[in-house]
């Protein structure tokens, strides 16, 4: 009887209201569940605790093995097999100031020396930002692709304030560091004014004994490291960049005379033209310098380490230099001069260490400094009195 009074619009409205009430009820119920912490979607159930992957006994065993130093025979045997773990530990001994470590390191070096001196030593320097690490990685990858074994001894600057070093070269050479034929060892420069770690020379011997045929030494690039690096390498390469100001300002007599080649990096993109102009400028400058004893005429090349352009040309040039210097016996002569230099440098360093470790000197030094601060003595007289101590 009533159904005929309800028209279609009213049914549609009724249907809409039912749906609305149903959805509204669901929302209210959802809010109720969410306020209950035990049923909240954000509530994380307590998981199953995982068992420890390393037991206490295993951890203690690892600590004991780390603290236990291998014998000299073990060190030498593993280094000659190319074990980078033992090579790294041996370099750590070399860099240590502990007298027992130094004695052990010297014994290892003597045993490794007959297996050394079979590599090419390349020094690479340049101002910060020139792309030394990128260039070394690109060049290193080029060499390892030809089955060469490359060791990179990167020197990081040490803070004069807190005595710390970042040692971030492994991070910058992220591709080379994973190469099985490459070994990268960052070392702090310490108190060395030259920006070269004092023990870099000994590290070279260990790397050569481990079978690395190319040793690359990367300097801090602070402007004082060139002489020290030049005294321990066969080929000295100076990296430059163009477009950083007056090109002639970068032509310094000392660094140019020591360089066997100048490579202008970052010759890519819009900087390609600037690199070509810089190449011409440096070539003109090189012809003003006297001939080198090696008979080699230094060259200027351009490359882009980030794009791997010109790296093969640099390698060809270095091989040309090695062929010439070995043919005219300059290579062997240079190695002998380096050994003499490091003999005298080692004596000077040992005398310095002995002086400052002398108990009498330590006591008297404090007194002389106090007198100096009060203006009672000059630095020269204070030094003479300290040096006269026996």
VENFENQUI-V688821 format. One record per run of one state. SS is the DSSP state (hx for helix, st for strand, lp for the rest). FROM is the first residue (numbers start at 0). LEN is the number of residues. Records with the same first field share a line. If there is no record, write none. Layout:
BEGIN
SS=FROM-LEN / FROM-LEN
END
This chain:
BEGIN
lp=0-2 / 5-2 / 35-20 / 67-4 / 80-3 / 95-3 / 113-6 / 125-6 / 144-5 / 156-12 / 172-3 / 178-3 / 188-11 / 209-4 / 218-7 / 230-4 / 241-5 / 250-2 / 258-2 / 265-3 / 286-12 / 302-1 / 304-4 / 309-1 / 327-2 / 357-1 / 373-5 / 387-3
hx=2-3 / 7-28 / 55-12 / 71-9 / 83-12 / 98-15 / 131-13 / 168-4 / 175-3 / 199-10 / 225-5 / 246-4 / 252-6 / 268-18 / 310-17 / 329-28 / 358-15 / 378-9
st=119-6 / 149-7 / 181-7 / 213-5 / 234-7 / 260-5 / 298-4 / 303-1 / 308-1
END
